[in-house]
Amino acid sequence: MEHNGLIIDDLISREGGYVNHPDDKGGPTKFGITAATLGSYLGTVSPASADQVAHLSREQAKEIYWNQYIQAPGFNEIGDLGLQEVLIDPAVHSGPRTAIRWLQKALDLETDGVIGLITLAAIARSNPRNLSVQILLQRLEYIGEIISNNQRQAVFASGWIRRISELVGKRLSLG
C-alpha cells in the first residue's frame, strides 16, 4: 500500500478537513469521506452523524480510501500509478463505477463499471498517459453536466476544475 499511500495522502490533502456545506449533496465530510461512506465503514445502515464525521481520524480515512476506493474497485491492479490516481480521485467524487466506466470508454470497451481481465488486458496494451487525459476530459464533461442540471453546484466548480488541472499537470509532467 506504500505507493497507494502517497496517492491517499495527496487525496486527503486535496480534500481537506471537516466541511459541512449546505449545497454539498454528500452532507458533512472530512478528508473527503462523506457521512454515508463513514456510516458504511462503521457498519451501520444509516449515514454517520456530523459529530462522527468531525471526529474521523486520518488513519480511518486512509483505511476507508484503501478498502473502498482502491482495493474494492481493483484500481490497485493497475500498474501505472498516475493512471491509478486519475481514477481514484473521481471515484471518491463520483463513485468507483463511474470512474471505471470512463476508463472503459477510453479503452473502447463495454462500460460495465467493473475492472476485470478484459479491462486489465486493454490497459496493458494502451498508453496510460493518453488514457488519463481521456478520462480527465470525460470528468470535465461530467462536471459540466452536474452544474447544468443543478446551478447550486456551481459553487464547487472552481475546486473541481483545480483538482482536474492538478492531475493533468502531473500526467503531462511525467513525460
Backbone as JSON Lines, residues from 0, in Angstrom:
{"i":0,"aa":"M","n":[0.82,-1.2,0.0],"ca":[0.0,0.0,0.0],"c":[0.86,1.26,0.0]}
{"i":1,"aa":"E","n":[2.19,1.12,0.04],"ca":[3.06,2.28,0.16],"c":[2.85,3.28,-0.97]}
{"i":2,"aa":"H","n":[2.88,2.83,-2.23],"ca":[2.67,3.76,-3.35],"c":[1.26,4.32,-3.32]}
{"i":3,"aa":"N","n":[0.28,3.46,-3.04],"ca":[-1.09,3.93,-2.93],"c":[-1.22,4.89,-1.75]}
{"i":4,"aa":"G","n":[-0.38,4.68,-0.73],"ca":[-0.38,5.59,0.42],"c":[-0.06,7.01,0.01]}
{"i":5,"aa":"L","n":[0.85,7.17,-0.96],"ca":[1.16,8.51,-1.45],"c":[-0.04,9.11,-2.17]}
{"i":6,"aa":"I","n":[-0.74,8.3,-2.94],"ca":[-1.95,8.77,-3.62],"c":[-2.99,9.17,-2.58]}
{"i":7,"aa":"I","n":[-3.15,8.34,-1.55],"ca":[-4.13,8.63,-0.5],"c":[-3.75,9.91,0.24]}
{"i":8,"aa":"D","n":[-2.47,10.08,0.57],"ca":[-2.04,11.31,1.26],"c":[-2.33,12.55,0.42]}
{"i":9,"aa":"D","n":[-2.06,12.47,-0.89],"ca":[-2.36,13.6,-1.79],"c":[-3.86,13.86,-1.83]}
{"i":10,"aa":"L","n":[-4.64,12.8,-1.88],"ca":[-6.09,12.92,-1.92],"c":[-6.62,13.59,-0.66]}
{"i":11,"aa":"I","n":[-6.14,13.15,0.48],"ca":[-6.57,13.74,1.75],"c":[-6.18,15.22,1.81]}
{"i":12,"aa":"S","n":[-5.0,15.55,1.31],"ca":[-4.58,16.97,1.28],"c":[-5.5,17.79,0.4]}
{"i":13,"aa":"R","n":[-5.89,17.26,-0.76],"ca":[-6.8,17.98,-1.66],"c":[-8.18,18.14,-1.03]}
{"i":14,"aa":"E","n":[-8.63,17.1,-0.34],"ca":[-9.97,17.12,0.24],"c":[-10.08,18.05,1.45]}
{"i":15,"aa":"G","n":[-9.0,18.09,2.25],"ca":[-9.02,18.98,3.41],"c":[-9.75,18.37,4.6]}
{"i":16,"aa":"G","n":[-10.0,19.21,5.59],"ca":[-10.59,18.77,6.85],"c":[-12.11,18.72,6.81]}
{"i":17,"aa":"Y","n":[-12.7,18.97,7.95],"ca":[-14.15,18.87,8.11],"c":[-14.86,20.02,7.39]}
{"i":18,"aa":"V","n":[-15.88,19.65,6.61],"ca":[-16.7,20.63,5.89],"c":[-18.15,20.16,5.96]}
{"i":19,"aa":"N","n":[-19.05,21.1,6.15],"ca":[-20.47,20.78,6.11],"c":[-21.18,21.89,5.33]}
{"i":20,"aa":"H","n":[-20.94,21.93,4.03],"ca":[-21.5,22.96,3.15],"c":[-22.96,22.63,2.86]}
{"i":21,"aa":"P","n":[-23.85,23.61,2.98],"ca":[-25.28,23.34,2.77],"c":[-25.64,22.85,1.36]}
{"i":22,"aa":"D","n":[-24.83,23.17,0.35],"ca":[-25.12,22.73,-1.01],"c":[-24.42,21.44,-1.41]}
{"i":23,"aa":"D","n":[-23.64,20.87,-0.5],"ca":[-22.95,19.61,-0.8],"c":[-23.92,18.46,-0.56]}
{"i":24,"aa":"K","n":[-24.26,17.77,-1.64],"ca":[-25.22,16.66,-1.54],"c":[-24.69,15.52,-0.67]}
{"i":25,"aa":"G","n":[-23.39,15.48,-0.47],"ca":[-22.79,14.44,0.37],"c":[-22.92,14.72,1.85]}
{"i":26,"aa":"G","n":[-23.39,15.92,2.2],"ca":[-23.52,16.27,3.62],"c":[-22.16,16.56,4.22]}
{"i":27,"aa":"P","n":[-22.03,16.36,5.53],"ca":[-20.75,16.63,6.18],"c":[-19.67,15.67,5.67]}
{"i":28,"aa":"T","n":[-18.47,16.19,5.48],"ca":[-17.35,15.38,5.05],"c":[-16.11,15.76,5.84]}
{"i":29,"aa":"K","n":[-15.2,14.83,5.93],"ca":[-13.87,15.1,6.48],"c":[-12.89,14.26,5.69]}
{"i":30,"aa":"F","n":[-11.83,14.89,5.23],"ca":[-10.83,14.24,4.38],"c":[-11.49,13.68,3.11]}
{"i":31,"aa":"G","n":[-12.67,14.22,2.76],"ca":[-13.4,13.75,1.59],"c":[-14.3,12.56,1.86]}
{"i":32,"aa":"I","n":[-14.34,12.09,3.09],"ca":[-15.19,10.95,3.46],"c":[-16.55,11.49,3.87]}
{"i":33,"aa":"T","n":[-17.6,11.04,3.18],"ca":[-18.96,11.5,3.47],"c":[-19.54,10.76,4.67]}
{"i":34,"aa":"A","n":[-20.64,11.28,5.17],"ca":[-21.35,10.64,6.27],"c":[-21.83,9.24,5.87]}
{"i":35,"aa":"A","n":[-22.31,9.09,4.64],"ca":[-22.77,7.77,4.18],"c":[-21.63,6.78,4.11]}
{"i":36,"aa":"T","n":[-20.48,7.21,3.58],"ca":[-19.31,6.32,3.48],"c":[-18.82,5.93,4.87]}
{"i":37,"aa":"L","n":[-18.76,6.9,5.77],"ca":[-18.32,6.59,7.13],"c":[-19.31,5.67,7.82]}
{"i":38,"aa":"G","n":[-20.6,5.89,7.63],"ca":[-21.61,5.01,8.21],"c":[-21.42,3.58,7.75]}
{"i":39,"aa":"S","n":[-21.16,3.41,6.46],"ca":[-20.91,2.07,5.9],"c":[-19.67,1.45,6.54]}
{"i":40,"aa":"Y","n":[-18.61,2.24,6.67],"ca":[-17.36,1.77,7.28],"c":[-17.6,1.34,8.73]}
{"i":41,"aa":"L","n":[-18.46,2.08,9.42],"ca":[-18.76,1.78,10.83],"c":[-19.74,0.62,10.98]}
{"i":42,"aa":"G","n":[-20.28,0.14,9.85],"ca":[-21.18,-0.99,9.88],"c":[-22.63,-0.65,10.19]}
{"i":43,"aa":"T","n":[-23.0,0.59,9.97],"ca":[-24.39,0.99,10.2],"c":[-25.13,1.08,8.88]}
{"i":44,"aa":"V","n":[-26.45,1.01,8.94],"ca":[-27.24,1.13,7.72],"c":[-27.56,2.58,7.39]}
{"i":45,"aa":"S","n":[-27.31,3.47,8.33],"ca":[-27.58,4.89,8.1],"c":[-26.27,5.66,8.08]}
{"i":46,"aa":"P","n":[-26.31,6.86,7.5],"ca":[-25.1,7.69,7.49],"c":[-24.63,8.01,8.91]}
{"i":47,"aa":"A","n":[-23.34,8.23,9.03],"ca":[-22.77,8.66,10.32],"c":[-23.3,10.05,10.66]}
{"i":48,"aa":"S","n":[-23.25,10.4,11.9],"ca":[-23.67,11.74,12.33],"c":[-22.58,12.75,11.96]}
{"i":49,"aa":"A","n":[-22.96,14.01,11.95],"ca":[-21.99,15.07,11.68],"c":[-20.86,15.02,12.71]}
{"i":50,"aa":"D","n":[-21.19,14.7,13.95],"ca":[-20.18,14.6,15.0],"c":[-19.21,13.45,14.73]}
{"i":51,"aa":"Q","n":[-19.75,12.32,14.28],"ca":[-18.87,11.19,13.94],"c":[-17.95,11.54,12.78]}
{"i":52,"aa":"V","n":[-18.48,12.24,11.8],"ca":[-17.65,12.67,10.66],"c":[-16.56,13.61,11.16]}
{"i":53,"aa":"A","n":[-16.93,14.55,11.99],"ca":[-15.95,15.53,12.51],"c":[-14.82,14.85,13.27]}
{"i":54,"aa":"H","n":[-15.09,13.7,13.88],"ca":[-14.08,13.0,14.68],"c":[-13.36,11.88,13.91]}
{"i":55,"aa":"L","n":[-13.62,11.76,12.63],"ca":[-12.93,10.77,11.81],"c":[-11.42,11.03,11.87]}
{"i":56,"aa":"S","n":[-10.65,9.98,12.11],"ca":[-9.19,10.14,12.16],"c":[-8.6,10.0,10.76]}
{"i":57,"aa":"R","n":[-7.42,10.54,10.61],"ca":[-6.7,10.42,9.34],"c":[-6.44,8.95,9.01]}
{"i":58,"aa":"E","n":[-6.11,8.16,10.01],"ca":[-5.84,6.72,9.79],"c":[-7.11,6.0,9.34]}
{"i":59,"aa":"Q","n":[-8.25,6.34,9.93],"ca":[-9.51,5.74,9.48],"c":[-9.79,6.12,8.03]}
{"i":60,"aa":"A","n":[-9.56,7.39,7.7],"ca":[-9.79,7.86,6.33],"c":[-8.89,7.09,5.36]}
{"i":61,"aa":"K","n":[-7.64,6.87,5.71],"ca":[-6.73,6.11,4.86],"c":[-7.23,4.68,4.65]}
{"i":62,"aa":"E","n":[-7.71,4.07,5.72],"ca":[-8.24,2.7,5.62],"c":[-9.48,2.65,4.71]}
{"i":63,"aa":"I","n":[-10.36,3.64,4.85],"ca":[-11.55,3.71,4.0],"c":[-11.14,3.89,2.55]}
{"i":64,"aa":"Y","n":[-10.22,4.8,2.28],"ca":[-9.78,5.01,0.9],"c":[-9.18,3.74,0.32]}
{"i":65,"aa":"W","n":[-8.32,3.07,1.07],"ca":[-7.7,1.85,0.57],"c":[-8.76,0.79,0.28]}
{"i":66,"aa":"N","n":[-9.62,0.53,1.26],"ca":[-10.6,-0.55,1.12],"c":[-11.68,-0.26,0.07]}
{"i":67,"aa":"Q","n":[-12.28,0.93,0.12],"ca":[-13.45,1.21,-0.71],"c":[-13.14,1.86,-2.04]}
{"i":68,"aa":"Y","n":[-12.03,2.56,-2.14],"ca":[-11.75,3.33,-3.36],"c":[-10.51,2.88,-4.12]}
{"i":69,"aa":"I","n":[-9.77,1.93,-3.58],"ca":[-8.6,1.41,-4.29],"c":[-8.72,-0.11,-4.47]}
{"i":70,"aa":"Q","n":[-8.8,-0.83,-3.36],"ca":[-8.8,-2.28,-3.44],"c":[-10.13,-2.84,-3.97]}
{"i":71,"aa":"A","n":[-11.25,-2.43,-3.42],"ca":[-12.55,-2.99,-3.84],"c":[-12.82,-2.81,-5.34]}
{"i":72,"aa":"P","n":[-12.59,-1.61,-5.9],"ca":[-12.83,-1.49,-7.35],"c":[-11.72,-2.08,-8.22]}
{"i":73,"aa":"G","n":[-10.58,-2.44,-7.63],"ca":[-9.49,-3.05,-8.38],"c":[-8.48,-2.08,-8.95]}
{"i":74,"aa":"F","n":[-8.47,-0.84,-8.49],"ca":[-7.5,0.12,-9.0],"c":[-6.07,-0.27,-8.65]}
{"i":75,"aa":"N","n":[-5.89,-1.02,-7.56],"ca":[-4.55,-1.48,-7.18],"c":[-3.98,-2.49,-8.17]}
{"i":76,"aa":"E","n":[-4.82,-3.03,-9.05],"ca":[-4.36,-3.98,-10.08],"c":[-3.76,-3.26,-11.29]}
{"i":77,"aa":"I","n":[-3.92,-1.95,-11.35],"ca":[-3.4,-1.15,-12.47],"c":[-1.95,-0.78,-12.15]}
{"i":78,"aa":"G","n":[-1.03,-1.12,-13.03],"ca":[0.39,-0.91,-12.77],"c":[0.85,0.54,-12.79]}
{"i":79,"aa":"D","n":[0.2,1.38,-13.56],"ca":[0.63,2.78,-13.68],"c":[0.01,3.61,-12.56]}
{"i":80,"aa":"L","n":[0.86,4.12,-11.67],"ca":[0.36,4.88,-10.51],"c":[-0.34,6.17,-10.91]}
{"i":81,"aa":"G","n":[0.12,6.81,-11.98],"ca":[-0.54,8.03,-12.44],"c":[-1.96,7.75,-12.9]}
{"i":82,"aa":"L","n":[-2.15,6.66,-13.63],"ca":[-3.49,6.27,-14.05],"c":[-4.34,5.9,-12.84]}
{"i":83,"aa":"Q","n":[-3.75,5.21,-11.88],"ca":[-4.48,4.91,-10.64],"c":[-5.02,6.19,-10.02]}
{"i":84,"aa":"E","n":[-4.16,7.18,-9.88],"ca":[-4.58,8.42,-9.23],"c":[-5.68,9.12,-10.02]}
{"i":85,"aa":"V","n":[-5.57,9.12,-11.34],"ca":[-6.58,9.74,-12.2],"c":[-7.93,9.04,-12.02]}
{"i":86,"aa":"L","n":[-7.93,7.77,-11.66],"ca":[-9.16,7.02,-11.44],"c":[-9.66,7.12,-10.0]}
{"i":87,"aa":"I","n":[-8.75,7.09,-9.05],"ca":[-9.14,7.11,-7.63],"c":[-9.78,8.44,-7.27]}
{"i":88,"aa":"D","n":[-9.22,9.54,-7.74],"ca":[-9.76,10.86,-7.38],"c":[-11.23,11.01,-7.79]}
{"i":89,"aa":"P","n":[-11.61,10.71,-9.04],"ca":[-13.03,10.83,-9.37],"c":[-13.89,9.71,-8.76]}
{"i":90,"aa":"A","n":[-13.27,8.58,-8.41],"ca":[-14.03,7.52,-7.74],"c":[-14.57,8.04,-6.42]}
{"i":91,"aa":"V","n":[-13.78,8.87,-5.75],"ca":[-14.22,9.46,-4.49],"c":[-15.34,10.46,-4.75]}
{"i":92,"aa":"H","n":[-15.22,11.23,-5.79],"ca":[-16.2,12.28,-6.1],"c":[-17.48,11.73,-6.71]}
{"i":93,"aa":"S","n":[-17.35,10.77,-7.61],"ca":[-18.5,10.33,-8.42],"c":[-18.8,8.85,-8.3]}
{"i":94,"aa":"G","n":[-18.02,8.13,-7.53],"ca":[-18.22,6.7,-7.36],"c":[-17.25,5.89,-8.22]}
{"i":95,"aa":"P","n":[-16.76,4.77,-7.69],"ca":[-15.82,3.94,-8.44],"c":[-16.36,3.44,-9.77]}
{"i":96,"aa":"R","n":[-17.63,3.05,-9.83],"ca":[-18.18,2.52,-11.09],"c":[-18.16,3.58,-12.19]}
{"i":97,"aa":"T","n":[-18.41,4.84,-11.83],"ca":[-18.36,5.92,-12.82],"c":[-16.95,6.06,-13.35]}
{"i":98,"aa":"A","n":[-15.97,6.1,-12.45],"ca":[-14.56,6.22,-12.88],"c":[-14.16,5.05,-13.78]}
{"i":99,"aa":"I","n":[-14.6,3.85,-13.42],"ca":[-14.27,2.67,-14.23],"c":[-14.94,2.76,-15.6]}
{"i":100,"aa":"R","n":[-16.16,3.24,-15.64],"ca":[-16.85,3.39,-16.94],"c":[-16.1,4.39,-17.83]}
{"i":101,"aa":"W","n":[-15.59,5.47,-17.25],"ca":[-14.8,6.42,-18.03],"c":[-13.55,5.74,-18.58]}
{"i":102,"aa":"L","n":[-12.9,4.93,-17.75],"ca":[-11.73,4.17,-18.2],"c":[-12.11,3.25,-19.35]}
{"i":103,"aa":"Q","n":[-13.19,2.51,-19.18],"ca":[-13.61,1.56,-20.21],"c":[-14.01,2.27,-21.5]}
{"i":104,"aa":"K","n":[-14.64,3.41,-21.37],"ca":[-15.0,4.18,-22.57],"c":[-13.73,4.63,-23.29]}
{"i":105,"aa":"A","n":[-12.73,5.08,-22.53],"ca":[-11.45,5.49,-23.13],"c":[-10.75,4.31,-23.81]}
{"i":106,"aa":"L","n":[-10.99,3.11,-23.32],"ca":[-10.4,1.9,-23.89],"c":[-11.27,1.32,-25.01]}
{"i":107,"aa":"D","n":[-12.42,1.93,-25.25],"ca":[-13.38,1.46,-26.26],"c":[-13.88,0.05,-25.93]}
{"i":108,"aa":"L","n":[-14.21,-0.15,-24.65],"ca":[-14.74,-1.42,-24.17],"c":[-16.19,-1.25,-23.74]}
{"i":109,"aa":"E","n":[-16.85,-2.37,-23.49],"ca":[-18.18,-2.32,-22.88],"c":[-18.03,-1.65,-21.51]}
{"i":110,"aa":"T","n":[-18.93,-0.73,-21.2],"ca":[-18.81,0.04,-19.95],"c":[-19.69,-0.57,-18.86]}
{"i":111,"aa":"D","n":[-19.17,-1.65,-18.27],"ca":[-19.92,-2.32,-17.22],"c":[-19.54,-1.84,-15.82]}
{"i":112,"aa":"G","n":[-18.51,-0.99,-15.72],"ca":[-18.12,-0.43,-14.43],"c":[-17.37,-1.41,-13.53]}
{"i":113,"aa":"V","n":[-16.82,-2.47,-14.11],"ca":[-16.09,-3.48,-13.34],"c":[-14.72,-3.68,-13.99]}
{"i":114,"aa":"I","n":[-13.68,-3.64,-13.18],"ca":[-12.34,-3.93,-13.68],"c":[-12.14,-5.43,-13.62]}
{"i":115,"aa":"G","n":[-12.1,-6.04,-14.8],"ca":[-11.88,-7.47,-14.91],"c":[-10.7,-7.74,-15.83]}
{"i":116,"aa":"L","n":[-10.58,-8.97,-16.24],"ca":[-9.45,-9.37,-17.08],"c":[-9.42,-8.63,-18.41]}
{"i":117,"aa":"I","n":[-10.57,-8.4,-19.02],"ca":[-10.62,-7.7,-20.31],"c":[-10.14,-6.26,-20.15]}
{"i":118,"aa":"T","n":[-10.61,-5.6,-19.12],"ca":[-10.2,-4.21,-18.88],"c":[-8.7,-4.15,-18.58]}
{"i":119,"aa":"L","n":[-8.21,-5.04,-17.73],"ca":[-6.78,-5.04,-17.39],"c":[-5.91,-5.33,-18.61]}
{"i":120,"aa":"A","n":[-6.35,-6.25,-19.46],"ca":[-5.58,-6.55,-20.67],"c":[-5.56,-5.34,-21.61]}
{"i":121,"aa":"A","n":[-6.68,-4.65,-21.72],"ca":[-6.74,-3.46,-22.58],"c":[-5.84,-2.35,-22.02]}
{"i":122,"aa":"I","n":[-5.8,-2.21,-20.71],"ca":[-4.91,-1.22,-20.09],"c":[-3.45,-1.55,-20.43]}
{"i":123,"aa":"A","n":[-3.1,-2.82,-20.34],"ca":[-1.72,-3.26,-20.6],"c":[-1.29,-2.94,-22.03]}
{"i":124,"aa":"R","n":[-2.24,-2.92,-22.96],"ca":[-1.92,-2.64,-24.36],"c":[-2.0,-1.14,-24.69]}
{"i":125,"aa":"S","n":[-2.33,-0.33,-23.74],"ca":[-2.58,1.09,-24.02],"c":[-1.49,1.99,-23.46]}
{"i":126,"aa":"N","n":[-1.62,3.26,-23.77],"ca":[-0.73,4.28,-23.24],"c":[-1.44,4.91,-22.03]}
{"i":127,"aa":"P","n":[-0.96,4.65,-20.8],"ca":[-1.65,5.14,-19.61],"c":[-1.8,6.67,-19.56]}
{"i":128,"aa":"R","n":[-0.83,7.35,-20.12],"ca":[-0.89,8.82,-20.12],"c":[-2.05,9.29,-21.01]}
{"i":129,"aa":"N","n":[-2.18,8.7,-22.19],"ca":[-3.29,9.05,-23.08],"c":[-4.63,8.69,-22.45]}
{"i":130,"aa":"L","n":[-4.69,7.53,-21.82],"ca":[-5.92,7.13,-21.12],"c":[-6.28,8.15,-20.06]}
{"i":131,"aa":"S","n":[-5.27,8.59,-19.31],"ca":[-5.5,9.57,-18.25],"c":[-6.14,10.84,-18.8]}
{"i":132,"aa":"V","n":[-5.61,11.34,-19.89],"ca":[-6.14,12.56,-20.49],"c":[-7.59,12.34,-20.94]}
{"i":133,"aa":"Q","n":[-7.88,11.2,-21.56],"ca":[-9.25,10.91,-22.0],"c":[-10.21,10.83,-20.82]}
{"i":134,"aa":"I","n":[-9.77,10.23,-19.72],"ca":[-10.61,10.12,-18.52],"c":[-10.85,11.5,-17.92]}
{"i":135,"aa":"L","n":[-9.81,12.32,-17.86],"ca":[-9.96,13.66,-17.3],"c":[-10.9,14.52,-18.15]}
{"i":136,"aa":"L","n":[-10.87,14.35,-19.46],"ca":[-11.8,15.08,-20.33],"c":[-13.24,14.65,-20.08]}
{"i":137,"aa":"Q","n":[-13.44,13.35,-19.89],"ca":[-14.79,12.87,-19.56],"c":[-15.26,13.44,-18.22]}
{"i":138,"aa":"R","n":[-14.32,13.55,-17.3],"ca":[-14.66,14.1,-15.99],"c":[-15.07,15.57,-16.1]}
{"i":139,"aa":"L","n":[-14.38,16.32,-16.94],"ca":[-14.76,17.72,-17.16],"c":[-16.18,17.82,-17.72]}
{"i":140,"aa":"E","n":[-16.49,16.96,-18.69],"ca":[-17.85,16.95,-19.25],"c":[-18.88,16.62,-18.17]}
{"i":141,"aa":"Y","n":[-18.55,15.68,-17.33],"ca":[-19.45,15.26,-16.26],"c":[-19.72,16.42,-15.29]}
{"i":142,"aa":"I","n":[-18.67,17.14,-14.95],"ca":[-18.83,18.3,-14.06],"c":[-19.73,19.35,-14.71]}
{"i":143,"aa":"G","n":[-19.55,19.57,-16.01],"ca":[-20.42,20.49,-16.73],"c":[-21.87,20.06,-16.65]}
{"i":144,"aa":"E","n":[-22.12,18.75,-16.78],"ca":[-23.48,18.23,-16.68],"c":[-24.06,18.43,-15.28]}
{"i":145,"aa":"I","n":[-23.23,18.19,-14.25],"ca":[-23.69,18.38,-12.87],"c":[-24.16,19.81,-12.68]}
{"i":146,"aa":"I","n":[-23.34,20.76,-13.12],"ca":[-23.66,22.17,-12.93],"c":[-24.85,22.59,-13.8]}
{"i":147,"aa":"S","n":[-24.94,22.07,-15.01],"ca":[-26.07,22.39,-15.88],"c":[-27.39,21.88,-15.28]}
{"i":148,"aa":"N","n":[-27.33,20.74,-14.62],"ca":[-28.53,20.15,-14.03],"c":[-28.89,20.73,-12.67]}
{"i":149,"aa":"N","n":[-27.94,21.37,-12.02],"ca":[-28.2,21.95,-10.69],"c":[-27.26,23.13,-10.48]}
{"i":150,"aa":"Q","n":[-27.75,24.32,-10.75],"ca":[-26.93,25.54,-10.66],"c":[-26.31,25.75,-9.28]}
{"i":151,"aa":"R","n":[-26.92,25.21,-8.24],"ca":[-26.36,25.37,-6.88],"c":[-25.01,24.67,-6.75]}
{"i":152,"aa":"Q","n":[-24.73,23.73,-7.64],"ca":[-23.45,23.02,-7.6],"c":[-22.3,23.84,-8.17]}
{"i":153,"aa":"A","n":[-22.62,24.94,-8.84],"ca":[-21.58,25.8,-9.43],"c":[-20.61,26.33,-8.38]}
{"i":154,"aa":"V","n":[-21.04,26.4,-7.14],"ca":[-20.18,26.88,-6.06],"c":[-18.93,25.99,-5.91]}
{"i":155,"aa":"F","n":[-19.04,24.74,-6.36],"ca":[-17.92,23.8,-6.23],"c":[-17.06,23.71,-7.49]}
{"i":156,"aa":"A","n":[-17.47,24.38,-8.56],"ca":[-16.8,24.25,-9.86],"c":[-15.31,24.59,-9.8]}
{"i":157,"aa":"S","n":[-14.97,25.65,-9.15],"ca":[-13.58,26.08,-9.1],"c":[-12.7,24.99,-8.46]}
{"i":158,"aa":"G","n":[-13.15,24.43,-7.37],"ca":[-12.38,23.37,-6.71],"c":[-12.29,22.12,-7.56]}
{"i":159,"aa":"W","n":[-13.39,21.75,-8.21],"ca":[-13.37,20.56,-9.06],"c":[-12.41,20.75,-10.24]}
{"i":160,"aa":"I","n":[-12.47,21.92,-10.85],"ca":[-11.59,22.2,-12.01],"c":[-10.13,22.25,-11.56]}
{"i":161,"aa":"R","n":[-9.87,22.81,-10.39],"ca":[-8.49,22.88,-9.87],"c":[-7.94,21.46,-9.67]}
{"i":162,"aa":"R","n":[-8.76,20.55,-9.16],"ca":[-8.32,19.17,-8.96],"c":[-7.95,18.53,-10.28]}
{"i":163,"aa":"I","n":[-8.8,18.72,-11.27],"ca":[-8.53,18.14,-12.59],"c":[-7.26,18.75,-13.17]}
{"i":164,"aa":"S","n":[-7.09,20.05,-13.01],"ca":[-5.89,20.71,-13.51],"c":[-4.63,20.15,-12.86]}
{"i":165,"aa":"E","n":[-4.68,19.9,-11.56],"ca":[-3.53,19.31,-10.87],"c":[-3.19,17.94,-11.45]}
{"i":166,"aa":"L","n":[-4.22,17.13,-11.69],"ca":[-3.98,15.8,-12.24],"c":[-3.46,15.87,-13.67]}
{"i":167,"aa":"V","n":[-3.99,16.8,-14.48],"ca":[-3.48,16.99,-15.83],"c":[-2.0,17.36,-15.76]}
{"i":168,"aa":"G","n":[-1.67,18.31,-14.89],"ca":[-0.28,18.75,-14.73],"c":[0.64,17.6,-14.36]}
{"i":169,"aa":"K","n":[0.21,16.76,-13.44],"ca":[1.02,15.61,-13.04],"c":[1.23,14.65,-14.21]}
{"i":170,"aa":"R","n":[0.16,14.35,-14.93],"ca":[0.28,13.38,-16.04],"c":[1.13,13.93,-17.17]}
{"i":171,"aa":"L","n":[1.01,15.2,-17.46],"ca":[1.79,15.77,-18.57],"c":[3.26,15.94,-18.19]}
{"i":172,"aa":"S","n":[3.54,16.11,-16.9],"ca":[4.93,16.3,-16.5],"c":[5.7,14.99,-16.4]}
{"i":173,"aa":"L","n":[4.99,13.86,-16.48],"ca":[5.65,12.57,-16.36],"c":[6.34,12.13,-17.65]}
{"i":174,"aa":"G","n":[6.11,12.86,-18.73],"ca":[6.81,12.59,-19.99],"c":[6.44,11.39,-20.69]}
